[in-house]
Amino acid sequence: MMTENPFLKESPLPYQLPPFDRIQDSDYRSAFEAGMGEQLREVAAIANNPKAADFENTLVALECSGQLLQRVSTVFFCLNQCNTNDELQKIEIEMMPKLAVHRDAILLDPTLYARIDSLYRRRESLKLDAESMQLIQRKHIQFVRAGASLPETAKERLRILNEQISSLITQFKQNVLKATKAGAVLVDSADALQGLSTSQIGTAAHAAAARDLRGKWLIALQNTTSQPLLAQLKNRELRERLFRSSIERGSSGDADNTPVIGQLVKLQAERAALLGYPNHASYQLADESAQTTQAVDKMLGDIAPVALARAKADEAEMQKLIDSEAAASGTKPFTLQPWDWPYYAERLRKARYDFDQTQVAPYFELNRVLLDGVFYAAHELYGLTFKERTDLPVYQADVRVFEVFDADATPLALFLGDYFARDNKAGGAWMASYVKQSHLFKLKPVVANHLNIPKPQAGQPALLTFDEVTFLFHEFGHAIHGMLSNVRYPLLSGTAVPPDFVEYPSQFNEMWAREPAVLRHFARHYRTGEPMPQALLDKVLAAQKFGQGYATTEYIAAAMLDQSWYQISMAQAPAANDVAAFEAAALHKGGLDYPAVPPRYRSTYFSHIFALGYSSGYYAYLWSEVLARDTGEWFHLHGGLTRANGDILRAKVLSRGRSADPDRLFQDFYGGEPDIRPLLEYRGLT
């Protein structure tokens, strides 16, 4: 059976697209085991090579090792995130500790490290090109940060910690998926759904029918605390049910994440101490652009009061609206609650700008936004063209595949779009790489975007909110970063940069969703094809700074929560029953214990920091956005949406991966240090 395993050989498909039609769940275990065994043999040959260490027989050889394991790991973890099932989750539980042991067997190998360290110490004499020099530096950092220079007794404890942490991360992630599915709100009467569009009500009916709940309506939860439909639902009781279901995820029952959190932060604090750092945040940030917890705390602390003041001003206006409506109708007024905020914010937006989301949704049909918006901007900036491929296998019928061509018509990449929500799909939006660009292996990239847009009923259009339009552009910014990569070594390819830099290209790409020339190109009525009226277009653009007090406050609250969890020592890690109290104390300390605007994520479903590699790094979105808004200002000062500007950004940033330090890449492009002013102006916080 192993000889038939599709992972054993490189995929014969274009761009080495994984052969999704041939991959069975039963293929993964044997491929993982074979891949780990193969790489250990390869690494042993490198470590025990009788020849003196040189760049080719050590660094390049390491880059070439583990190809089978890379193939199976990439496909497994991508699909387990976007198209999971019970069997894949069992495999994940089984394999994650084994993979942690496997990584440690390589990164803690003293003989192998001695070869790498010897090369690093004499790197200046090797006469290497800049990218090869960067490879030596990054590989040495990777081994040192993994504990390669520690004494053997410390390594033994480190191996145990890594295995335990790996298992806890898997448990947290699976609990969130389970809790999010279970938290969907069931509605018995269509009357309770007043305020939603016919299409949205149909989507809720379709979601209920998919769970054999015909004649009812199901509102599935999105990954964030605040739920999109809160802005439209008139029924206050249903709004509260939906909000409470969201914030209670993962806090009790068989998907309770509180004991997982307490143990996870304790073990990560212990590991950081073992590696010589005061806490996990200090360990993480030392290898990112921010470098220190003080730098992150300062940035968050500088912006928090400005955002909070704007949020409180908006709250006061919404409370006036509630009171005036109560007086007019003779009903009892109530105090604005977090489940009311999105609804009355939308009312306030309509009053200020004379439009609401239901007016603009017909102009944001998914396919048109993708083809005439996202792809159009990429063509204008970088000369890219896209051809849909229906002859290649996919893992789910809704997934679309596009072949991407460069400005000179040469094939560049494959792009997969997986846009609709499913019960077996993680919440939120993200980019994934199935094949990383590398001149060493002569590989072109295969990248995917994943969103969670509610799937409409058959025959109905997928109409987006403007937030969802922005998500499309954001995730495609990550895809561009992967597709335009032009480096030799896989370790340095595409999005292999620190979290506080990886969000820079994606947040920069968001700006084109607001750019009038791009917006006019895709904002057309899904029935008539008529462009959005200029007056409405102007209102949409003017309204983009509305609500930024709320958006910025909820984000900074989550980022501060992240730092609080990871700036503690082992002894300060709370027990499971103290997790909620720890969270409350952290928000109070940061000056953001503001019930009307809860954090964007509560701890029990904060997957970014407990499962997805952003531990101590959630601040990265704001740090990167400073770079993104500086870049946006640079574009406008130099002529805006032009190929000339796009080619400069491509040459100096987007194609470079981590072939140079990220700070240097940005400064070479921008011509100076980052400036926070364009960010504050973009968000309307000046």
C-alpha positions as CSV (number, residue, x, y, z in Angstrom):
1,M,0.0,0.0,0.0
2,M,2.9,2.4,0.8
3,T,4.0,2.2,-2.9
4,E,0.7,3.7,-3.9
5,N,1.0,6.5,-1.4
6,P,0.7,9.8,-3.4
7,F,3.2,11.6,-1.1
8,L,6.1,9.3,-1.9
9,K,6.8,11.1,-5.1
10,E,6.6,14.7,-6.3
11,S,3.2,15.5,-7.7
12,P,3.0,15.2,-11.5
13,L,0.4,18.0,-11.7
14,P,1.3,21.5,-12.9
15,Y,3.3,23.4,-10.3
16,Q,3.3,20.2,-8.2
17,L,-0.2,20.9,-7.0
18,P,-1.1,18.2,-4.5
19,P,-3.1,15.4,-6.2
20,F,-6.2,16.0,-4.0
21,D,-8.2,13.4,-5.9
22,R,-5.7,10.7,-5.0
23,I,-5.0,11.5,-1.3
24,Q,-6.8,9.4,1.2
25,D,-6.9,9.9,5.0
26,S,-5.1,6.6,5.3
27,D,-2.1,8.0,3.5
28,Y,-1.0,10.4,6.1
29,R,0.3,8.3,9.0
30,S,2.5,6.1,6.8
31,A,3.8,9.2,4.9
32,F,4.5,11.0,8.1
33,E,6.5,8.1,9.5
34,A,8.4,7.5,6.2
35,G,9.1,11.2,5.9
36,M,10.5,11.5,9.4
37,G,12.6,8.4,9.0
38,E,14.0,9.7,5.6
39,Q,14.9,13.1,7.0
40,L,16.6,11.7,10.1
41,R,18.8,9.5,7.8
42,E,19.6,12.5,5.6
43,V,20.4,14.7,8.6
44,A,22.6,11.9,10.1
45,A,24.6,11.8,6.9
46,I,25.1,15.6,7.0
47,A,26.1,15.6,10.7
48,N,28.5,12.7,10.3
49,N,30.0,13.7,7.0
50,P,33.8,13.1,7.3
51,K,34.5,16.1,5.2
52,A,34.9,19.4,6.8
53,A,31.7,21.5,7.0
54,D,31.2,23.8,4.1
55,F,28.2,25.8,2.8
56,E,27.1,23.1,0.3
57,N,27.5,20.0,2.3
58,T,25.9,21.4,5.4
59,L,23.6,24.4,4.9
60,V,22.4,23.5,1.4
61,A,22.2,19.8,2.2
62,L,19.9,20.7,5.2
63,E,17.7,22.8,2.9
64,C,17.4,19.8,0.7
65,S,16.5,17.3,3.4
66,G,13.0,16.3,4.4
67,Q,11.2,16.7,1.1
68,L,8.7,13.8,1.7
69,L,7.9,15.1,5.2
70,Q,7.5,18.6,3.8
71,R,5.0,17.4,1.2
72,V,2.8,15.4,3.6
73,S,3.0,18.0,6.4
74,T,2.0,20.9,4.1
75,V,-1.1,19.1,2.7
76,F,-2.1,17.7,6.0
77,F,-2.0,20.9,8.0
78,C,-3.6,22.9,5.3
79,L,-6.5,20.5,4.9
80,N,-6.9,19.9,8.6
81,Q,-7.4,23.7,8.9
82,C,-9.9,24.1,6.1
83,N,-11.5,20.7,5.5
84,T,-11.1,18.6,8.6
85,N,-12.8,15.5,9.8
86,D,-12.7,13.2,12.8
87,E,-9.9,11.1,11.3
88,L,-7.7,14.0,10.5
89,Q,-8.1,15.3,14.0
90,K,-7.1,11.9,15.5
91,I,-4.0,11.9,13.2
92,E,-3.2,15.4,14.4
93,I,-3.4,14.4,18.1
94,E,-1.1,11.4,17.3
95,M,1.4,13.1,15.1
96,M,2.0,16.5,16.7
97,P,4.0,15.1,19.7
98,K,6.0,12.9,17.3
99,L,6.7,15.8,15.0
100,A,7.9,17.8,18.0
101,V,10.3,15.0,19.0
102,H,11.4,14.8,15.3
103,R,12.2,18.5,15.2
104,D,14.1,18.3,18.4
105,A,16.1,15.3,17.2
106,I,17.4,17.6,14.4
107,L,17.7,21.0,16.1
108,L,19.2,19.6,19.3
109,D,21.8,17.4,17.6
110,P,25.2,18.5,18.9
111,T,27.2,17.2,16.0
112,L,25.0,18.9,13.5
113,Y,25.0,22.1,15.4
114,A,28.8,22.1,15.7
115,R,29.0,22.1,11.9
116,I,26.6,25.0,11.6
117,D,28.2,26.9,14.3
118,S,31.7,26.5,12.7
119,L,30.3,27.9,9.5
120,Y,28.6,30.8,11.2
121,R,31.8,31.8,13.1
122,R,33.8,32.0,9.8
123,R,30.9,33.2,7.7
124,E,32.8,36.4,6.7
125,S,35.6,34.4,5.1
126,L,33.3,32.3,3.0
127,K,32.8,34.9,0.3
128,L,29.0,34.2,0.0
129,D,26.4,36.2,-1.8
130,A,23.9,38.2,0.4
131,E,21.2,35.6,0.3
132,S,23.5,32.7,1.2
133,M,24.9,34.8,4.1
134,Q,21.3,35.4,5.3
135,L,20.7,31.6,5.2
136,I,23.7,30.9,7.4
137,Q,22.5,33.6,9.9
138,R,18.9,32.4,10.0
139,K,19.8,28.7,10.3
140,H,22.2,29.5,13.2
141,I,19.5,31.6,14.9
142,Q,17.0,28.8,14.4
143,F,19.3,26.2,16.1
144,V,20.3,28.5,19.0
145,R,16.7,29.6,19.7
146,A,15.7,25.9,19.6
147,G,18.2,25.2,22.4
148,A,21.1,23.7,20.5
149,S,23.8,25.4,22.6
150,L,22.2,24.3,26.0
151,P,23.8,21.5,28.1
152,E,22.3,18.1,27.7
153,T,20.3,18.1,30.9
154,A,18.5,21.3,29.8
155,K,17.9,19.7,26.3
156,E,16.2,16.7,27.9
157,R,13.7,19.0,29.8
158,L,13.3,21.0,26.6
159,R,12.3,17.9,24.6
160,I,9.6,17.1,27.2
161,L,8.3,20.7,27.2
162,N,8.1,20.8,23.4
163,E,6.2,17.6,23.2
164,Q,3.7,18.7,25.9
165,I,3.2,22.2,24.3
166,S,2.6,20.6,20.9
167,S,-0.2,18.4,22.3
168,L,-1.8,21.3,24.2
169,I,-1.8,23.5,21.1
170,T,-3.6,20.7,19.2
171,Q,-6.1,20.3,22.0
172,F,-6.8,24.1,22.1
173,K,-7.4,24.3,18.3
174,Q,-9.7,21.3,18.2
175,N,-11.7,22.6,21.2
176,V,-12.2,26.0,19.4
177,L,-13.5,24.2,16.3
178,K,-15.8,22.1,18.4
179,A,-17.1,25.0,20.5
180,T,-17.6,27.3,17.5
181,K,-19.7,24.6,15.8
182,A,-21.7,23.9,19.0
183,G,-22.2,27.6,19.6
184,A,-24.2,28.3,16.5
185,V,-27.5,29.9,17.5
186,L,-30.7,28.1,16.4
187,V,-33.8,30.3,15.6
188,D,-37.3,28.8,15.6
189,S,-39.1,31.8,13.9
190,A,-38.3,33.9,10.9
191,D,-39.9,36.8,12.7
192,A,-36.9,36.9,15.0
193,L,-34.6,37.5,12.0
194,Q,-36.1,40.9,11.1
195,G,-33.4,43.2,9.8
196,L,-31.6,40.5,7.8
197,S,-31.9,40.4,4.0
198,T,-33.8,37.7,2.2
199,S,-30.5,36.3,1.1
200,Q,-29.1,36.2,4.7
201,I,-32.3,34.5,6.0
202,G,-32.0,32.0,3.2
203,T,-28.4,31.3,4.2
204,A,-29.4,30.7,7.8
205,A,-32.1,28.3,6.5
206,H,-29.5,26.5,4.4
207,A,-27.2,26.2,7.3
208,A,-29.9,24.7,9.5
209,A,-30.9,22.3,6.7
210,A,-27.3,21.1,6.4
211,R,-27.6,19.9,10.0
212,D,-31.0,18.3,9.4
213,L,-32.8,21.1,11.2
214,R,-35.3,21.9,8.4
215,G,-37.9,24.6,9.1
216,K,-35.4,26.4,11.4
217,W,-32.6,28.9,10.9
218,L,-29.1,28.6,12.2
219,I,-26.6,31.5,12.7
220,A,-23.1,30.1,12.6
221,L,-20.5,31.8,14.7
222,Q,-17.6,33.7,13.2
223,N,-14.2,33.5,14.9
224,T,-14.3,37.0,16.5
225,T,-16.2,38.1,19.6
226,S,-18.5,40.5,17.8
227,Q,-20.7,38.8,15.2
228,P,-21.4,40.4,11.8
229,L,-25.2,39.9,12.0
230,L,-25.4,41.9,15.3
231,A,-25.3,45.0,13.1
232,Q,-28.7,44.1,11.5
233,L,-30.8,42.0,13.9
234,K,-33.6,44.1,15.3
235,N,-34.5,41.5,17.9
236,R,-32.5,42.5,21.0
237,E,-33.0,39.2,22.8
238,L,-31.6,37.4,19.8
239,R,-28.7,39.8,19.6
240,E,-27.9,39.0,23.3
241,R,-28.2,35.3,22.7
242,L,-25.8,35.5,19.7
243,F,-23.3,37.6,21.6
244,R,-23.3,35.4,24.7
245,S,-22.9,32.3,22.6
246,S,-19.9,33.9,21.1
247,I,-18.1,34.9,24.3
248,E,-18.8,31.7,26.1
249,R,-17.1,29.5,23.6
250,G,-14.5,27.2,25.0
251,S,-15.1,28.1,28.7
252,S,-17.0,25.0,29.8
253,G,-18.1,21.5,28.8
254,D,-16.2,19.1,26.7
255,A,-14.5,21.9,24.8
256,D,-13.3,23.8,27.8
257,N,-10.0,25.6,27.0
258,T,-9.4,27.1,30.5
259,P,-7.2,24.2,31.8
260,V,-5.4,24.1,28.4
261,I,-4.6,27.9,28.6
262,G,-3.3,27.7,32.2
263,Q,-1.0,24.7,31.4
264,L,0.1,26.1,28.0
265,V,1.3,29.5,29.3
266,K,3.0,27.8,32.2
267,L,5.0,25.4,30.0
268,Q,5.9,28.1,27.5
269,A,7.2,30.4,30.4
270,E,9.3,27.5,31.7
271,R,10.7,26.9,28.2
272,A,11.6,30.6,27.8
273,A,13.4,30.5,31.2
274,L,15.3,27.4,30.1
275,L,16.4,29.3,27.0
276,G,17.6,32.3,29.0
277,Y,14.6,34.7,28.7
278,P,12.5,36.2,31.5
279,N,9.3,35.2,29.8
280,H,7.8,33.8,26.6
281,A,7.1,37.2,25.1
282,S,10.7,38.3,25.5
283,Y,11.8,35.0,23.8
284,Q,9.4,35.5,20.9
285,L,10.0,39.2,20.3
286,A,13.8,38.9,20.3
287,D,13.5,37.5,16.8
288,E,10.9,39.9,15.5
289,S,11.0,43.5,14.3
290,A,9.8,44.9,17.6
291,Q,12.6,43.0,19.5
292,T,11.4,43.9,23.1
293,T,8.2,43.8,25.2
294,Q,8.8,47.4,26.1
295,A,8.6,48.5,22.4
296,V,5.3,46.6,22.0
297,D,3.8,47.9,25.2
298,K,4.7,51.4,24.3
299,M,3.1,51.2,20.9
300,L,-0.1,49.7,22.3
301,G,-0.1,52.2,25.2
302,D,0.3,55.2,22.9
303,I,-2.7,54.3,20.7
304,A,-5.0,52.9,23.3
305,P,-6.2,56.2,24.9
306,V,-6.8,57.8,21.5
307,A,-8.9,54.8,20.3
308,L,-10.8,54.5,23.6
309,A,-11.7,58.2,23.7
310,R,-13.1,57.9,20.2
311,A,-15.1,54.8,21.1
312,K,-16.5,56.5,24.2
313,A,-17.6,59.5,22.1
314,D,-19.4,57.1,19.7
315,E,-21.0,55.3,22.7
316,A,-22.4,58.6,24.0
317,E,-24.0,59.3,20.6
318,M,-25.5,55.8,20.4
319,Q,-26.9,56.2,23.9
320,K,-28.6,59.4,22.9
321,L,-30.1,57.6,20.0
322,I,-31.4,54.8,22.2
323,D,-32.9,57.4,24.7
324,S,-34.5,59.5,22.0
325,E,-36.1,56.4,20.4
326,A,-37.4,55.2,23.8
327,A,-38.9,58.7,24.5
328,A,-40.6,58.8,21.1
329,S,-42.1,55.3,21.5
330,G,-42.9,55.6,25.2
331,T,-40.8,52.5,26.0
332,K,-38.2,52.2,28.8
333,P,-34.7,53.2,27.7
334,F,-31.8,50.8,28.4
335,T,-28.1,51.2,28.7
336,L,-26.1,50.3,25.6
337,Q,-24.6,46.7,25.9
338,P,-21.9,45.0,23.8
339,W,-24.6,43.1,21.8
340,D,-26.3,46.5,21.0
341,W,-23.1,48.3,19.8
342,P,-23.0,47.0,16.2
343,Y,-26.7,47.5,15.7
344,Y,-26.7,51.1,16.9
345,A,-23.4,51.8,15.3
346,E,-25.0,50.9,12.0
347,R,-27.9,53.2,12.8
348,L,-25.5,56.0,13.6
349,R,-23.5,55.3,10.4
350,K,-26.7,55.5,8.4
351,A,-27.7,58.8,10.1
352,R,-24.2,60.3,9.5
353,Y,-23.7,59.1,5.9
354,D,-27.2,58.4,4.8
355,F,-26.7,54.7,3.8
356,D,-26.5,51.3,5.4
357,Q,-24.9,48.0,4.4
358,T,-28.1,46.6,2.8
359,Q,-27.8,49.4,0.2
360,V,-24.2,48.6,-0.8
361,A,-24.3,44.7,-0.6
362,P,-25.8,44.3,-4.1
363,Y,-22.8,46.0,-5.5
364,F,-20.3,43.6,-3.8
365,E,-20.9,40.3,-5.5
366,L,-18.1,37.8,-4.7
367,N,-17.0,36.9,-8.2
368,R,-17.0,40.4,-9.5
369,V,-15.1,41.7,-6.4
370,L,-12.5,38.9,-7.0
371,L,-12.1,39.2,-10.8
372,D,-12.7,43.0,-11.3
373,G,-11.3,44.1,-7.9
374,V,-8.7,41.9,-6.4
375,F,-7.2,40.5,-9.6
376,Y,-7.6,43.9,-11.4
377,A,-5.5,45.7,-8.8
378,A,-2.8,43.0,-9.0
379,H,-2.8,43.4,-12.8
380,E,-2.5,47.2,-12.6
381,L,0.3,47.0,-10.0
382,Y,2.3,44.0,-11.0
383,G,1.1,43.0,-14.5
384,L,-0.4,39.7,-13.4
385,T,-3.2,38.0,-15.3
386,F,-5.3,35.1,-14.1
387,K,-6.8,32.1,-16.0
388,E,-9.3,29.8,-14.2
389,R,-8.4,26.1,-14.3
390,T,-11.3,23.6,-14.1
391,D,-9.1,20.6,-15.1
392,L,-7.2,20.3,-11.8
393,P,-8.3,18.4,-8.7
394,V,-9.5,20.2,-5.6
395,Y,-10.3,19.0,-2.1
396,Q,-13.8,20.5,-2.0
397,A,-16.2,21.4,-4.8
398,D,-16.4,25.1,-3.9
399,V,-12.6,25.6,-4.3
400,R,-11.5,27.6,-7.4
401,V,-8.1,27.3,-9.1
402,F,-6.4,30.1,-11.1
403,E,-3.2,29.9,-13.0
404,V,-1.3,33.2,-12.6
405,F,0.9,34.6,-15.4
406,D,3.5,37.3,-15.0
407,A,3.6,40.5,-17.1
408,D,5.6,38.8,-19.8
409,A,3.0,36.0,-20.0
410,T,5.3,33.4,-18.3
411,P,3.6,31.1,-15.8
412,L,4.1,32.4,-12.3
413,A,2.0,30.5,-9.8
414,L,-1.3,28.7,-9.0
415,F,-3.8,30.4,-6.7
416,L,-6.6,28.6,-4.9
417,G,-9.7,30.4,-3.6
418,D,-11.7,28.7,-0.8
419,Y,-14.2,31.4,0.3
420,F,-17.3,29.8,1.9
421,A,-17.9,28.8,5.5
422,R,-18.2,25.1,6.4
423,D,-18.7,23.4,9.8
424,N,-15.4,21.5,9.2
425,K,-13.4,24.7,8.4
426,A,-11.6,26.9,11.0
427,G,-13.1,30.3,11.5
428,G,-11.6,33.5,10.2
429,A,-9.5,34.1,7.1
430,W,-6.0,33.1,6.2
431,M,-3.5,32.3,3.4
432,A,-1.7,29.0,3.0
433,S,1.2,27.7,0.9
434,Y,1.0,24.3,-0.7
435,V,4.3,24.8,-2.6
436,K,6.8,27.4,-1.7
437,Q,8.8,29.2,-4.4
438,S,12.5,28.1,-4.5
439,H,15.1,28.4,-7.2
440,L,17.0,25.6,-5.4
441,F,14.2,23.2,-6.2
442,K,13.0,25.0,-9.3
443,L,9.6,25.4,-7.7
444,K,6.9,27.9,-8.5
445,P,4.4,28.7,-5.7
446,V,1.0,27.3,-5.1
447,V,-0.9,29.4,-2.6
448,A,-4.4,29.5,-1.2
449,N,-6.8,32.0,0.4
450,H,-9.4,30.9,2.8
451,L,-12.4,33.0,4.1
452,N,-15.6,32.1,5.8
453,I,-18.3,33.9,3.8
454,P,-21.7,32.4,4.5
455,K,-22.6,30.3,1.5
456,P,-25.8,31.5,-0.2
457,Q,-28.6,29.2,-1.4
458,A,-28.2,27.6,-4.8
459,G,-28.8,30.1,-7.5
460,Q,-28.4,33.1,-5.2
461,P,-25.4,35.5,-5.4
462,A,-22.8,35.7,-2.7
463,L,-23.2,39.4,-1.6
464,L,-20.5,40.7,0.6
465,T,-20.2,43.3,3.3
466,F,-17.5,45.9,2.8
467,D,-15.6,44.2,5.6
468,E,-15.6,41.0,3.7
469,V,-14.4,42.9,0.6
470,T,-11.5,44.1,2.7
471,F,-10.8,40.6,3.9
472,L,-10.5,39.5,0.3
473,F,-8.0,42.1,-0.5
474,H,-6.1,41.5,2.7
475,E,-5.7,37.8,2.2
476,F,-4.7,38.3,-1.4
477,G,-1.9,40.6,-0.1
478,H,-0.5,37.5,1.6
479,A,-1.0,35.5,-1.6
480,I,0.9,38.2,-3.6
481,H,3.7,38.0,-1.1
482,G,4.0,34.3,-1.7
483,M,3.5,34.4,-5.5
484,L,6.0,37.1,-6.2
485,S,8.7,35.5,-4.1
486,N,12.0,35.3,-6.0
487,V,14.6,33.6,-3.8
488,R,16.8,30.6,-3.9
489,Y,16.3,28.9,-0.5
490,P,13.0,27.6,0.9
491,L,13.8,28.8,4.4
492,L,13.8,32.4,3.2
493,S,10.9,32.2,0.7
494,G,7.7,34.3,0.4
495,T,5.9,34.8,3.7
496,A,8.8,33.3,5.9
497,V,9.2,36.6,7.7
498,P,8.4,37.6,11.3
499,P,4.7,38.0,12.2
500,D,5.1,41.8,12.6
501,F,6.3,42.0,9.0
502,V,4.2,39.3,7.4
503,E,1.0,41.3,7.8
504,Y,2.6,44.3,6.1
505,P,1.9,43.3,2.4
506,S,-1.6,42.1,3.3
507,Q,-2.6,45.3,5.1
508,F,-1.1,47.4,2.4
509,N,-3.2,45.5,-0.2
510,E,-6.3,46.4,1.8
511,M,-6.0,50.0,0.6
512,W,-7.0,49.1,-2.9
513,A,-10.4,48.1,-1.7
514,R,-10.9,51.8,-0.9
515,E,-9.1,53.2,-3.9
516,P,-11.7,55.0,-6.0
517,A,-10.3,53.7,-9.3
518,V,-10.4,50.1,-8.1
519,L,-13.7,50.4,-6.2
520,R,-15.4,51.9,-9.3
521,H,-14.1,48.9,-11.3
522,F,-15.8,46.2,-9.2
523,A,-18.6,47.9,-7.3
524,R,-21.4,47.0,-9.8
525,H,-24.9,45.8,-9.2
526,Y,-25.1,42.0,-9.4
527,R,-28.3,42.1,-11.5
528,T,-27.9,45.0,-13.8
529,G,-24.1,45.5,-13.9
530,E,-24.7,49.2,-13.3
531,P,-21.9,50.9,-11.3
532,M,-22.5,52.0,-7.8
533,P,-23.9,55.6,-8.0
534,Q,-21.2,58.2,-7.4
535,A,-23.1,59.6,-4.4
536,L,-23.3,56.2,-2.7
537,L,-19.7,55.5,-3.6
538,D,-18.6,58.8,-2.0
539,K,-20.6,57.9,1.2
540,V,-19.0,54.4,1.3
541,L,-15.5,56.0,1.2
542,A,-16.4,58.7,3.7
543,A,-17.8,56.2,6.1
544,Q,-14.6,54.1,6.3
545,K,-13.2,56.1,9.2
546,F,-16.4,55.6,11.1
547,G,-16.3,53.1,13.9
548,Q,-12.5,53.0,14.1
549,G,-12.6,53.8,17.8
550,Y,-14.4,50.5,18.4
551,A,-12.3,48.5,15.9
552,T,-9.0,49.8,17.2
553,T,-10.0,49.4,20.9
554,E,-11.2,45.8,20.5
555,Y,-8.0,45.0,18.6
556,I,-5.6,46.7,21.2
557,A,-7.5,45.0,24.0
558,A,-6.8,41.6,22.4
559,A,-3.2,42.5,21.8
560,M,-2.7,43.6,25.4
561,L,-4.3,40.4,26.5
562,D,-1.8,38.5,24.4
563,Q,1.1,40.3,26.0
564,S,-0.3,39.8,29.5
565,W,-0.5,36.0,29.0
566,Y,3.1,35.8,27.8
567,Q,4.9,38.4,29.9
568,I,4.3,36.2,33.0
569,S,6.6,33.7,34.7
570,M,5.9,30.1,35.4
571,A,4.8,30.9,39.0
572,Q,2.3,33.5,37.7
573,A,0.4,31.2,35.4
574,P,-3.2,30.9,36.6
575,A,-5.1,27.8,37.3
576,A,-8.1,26.9,35.1
577,N,-10.7,28.5,37.4
578,D,-8.6,31.7,37.4
579,V,-8.4,32.3,33.7
580,A,-11.3,34.7,33.5
581,A,-10.0,36.7,36.5
582,F,-6.6,36.9,34.9
583,E,-8.1,38.2,31.7
584,A,-10.2,40.8,33.6
585,A,-7.1,42.0,35.5
586,A,-5.1,42.3,32.3
587,L,-7.7,44.5,30.7
588,H,-7.9,46.6,33.8
589,K,-4.2,47.1,34.0
590,G,-4.1,48.2,30.3
591,G,-7.0,50.7,30.9
592,L,-9.3,48.7,28.6
593,D,-11.7,47.1,31.0
594,Y,-14.5,48.7,29.0
595,P,-17.5,46.3,28.8
596,A,-19.1,48.0,25.9
597,V,-16.2,47.0,23.7
598,P,-14.9,43.6,24.6
599,P,-11.6,42.3,23.2
600,R,-11.7,41.1,19.6
601,Y,-11.0,37.6,21.0
602,R,-11.5,36.3,24.5
603,S,-8.8,33.9,25.7
604,T,-10.8,30.7,25.3
605,Y,-11.1,31.1,21.5
606,F,-8.0,33.3,20.9
607,S,-6.6,30.8,18.4
608,H,-4.0,33.3,17.0
609,I,-2.0,33.2,20.3
610,F,-2.7,29.7,21.6
611,A,-2.8,27.7,18.4
612,L,-1.7,29.5,15.2
613,G,1.8,30.7,16.0
614,Y,1.1,34.3,17.0
615,S,1.9,33.9,20.7
616,S,3.1,37.3,21.9
617,G,2.6,38.4,18.3
618,Y,-0.9,39.6,17.9
619,Y,0.4,43.2,18.1
620,A,1.9,42.4,14.7
621,Y,-1.2,43.6,12.8
622,L,-0.9,47.1,14.2
623,W,2.9,47.2,13.9
624,S,2.7,46.0,10.3
625,E,-0.1,48.4,9.6
626,V,2.2,51.3,10.4
627,L,4.4,50.0,7.5
628,A,1.4,49.5,5.3
629,R,0.0,53.0,5.7
630,D,3.4,54.5,5.2
631,T,3.6,52.5,2.0
632,G,0.1,53.7,1.0
633,E,1.1,57.3,1.5
634,W,4.3,56.7,-0.6
635,F,2.1,55.3,-3.4
636,H,-0.1,58.3,-3.4
637,L,2.8,60.7,-3.4
638,H,4.3,58.8,-6.4
639,G,1.2,58.5,-8.6
640,G,-0.9,55.8,-7.0
641,L,-2.0,52.6,-8.8
642,T,0.8,52.3,-11.4
643,R,3.0,49.5,-12.7
644,A,6.0,51.6,-12.0
645,N,5.2,51.9,-8.3
646,G,4.1,48.2,-8.1
647,D,7.4,47.1,-9.7
648,I,9.4,49.1,-7.1
649,L,7.5,47.5,-4.2
650,R,7.9,44.1,-5.8
651,A,11.6,44.4,-6.4
652,K,12.4,45.8,-3.0
653,V,10.0,44.0,-0.7
654,L,7.5,41.5,-2.1
655,S,10.0,39.4,-4.1
656,R,12.6,39.2,-1.3
657,G,11.1,37.0,1.3
658,R,13.5,37.0,4.2
659,S,16.6,37.2,2.0
660,A,17.5,40.3,4.0
661,D,16.4,41.6,7.4
662,P,12.8,42.9,7.1
663,D,13.6,46.3,8.7
664,R,16.2,46.9,6.0
665,L,13.8,45.8,3.2
666,F,11.3,48.4,4.4
667,Q,13.7,51.2,4.8
668,D,15.3,50.5,1.4
669,F,11.8,50.9,-0.1
670,Y,10.5,53.7,2.0
671,G,13.6,55.7,2.4
672,G,13.4,56.1,6.1
673,E,12.1,55.0,9.5
674,P,8.4,54.1,9.9
675,D,6.0,56.9,10.7
676,I,2.8,56.3,12.7
677,R,1.0,59.4,11.4
678,P,-0.4,57.9,8.2
679,L,-1.9,55.0,10.3
680,L,-3.7,57.4,12.6
681,E,-5.0,59.4,9.6
682,Y,-6.2,56.3,7.8
683,R,-8.1,55.2,10.8
684,G,-9.5,58.7,11.5
685,L,-7.8,58.9,14.9
686,T,-5.9,62.1,14.4
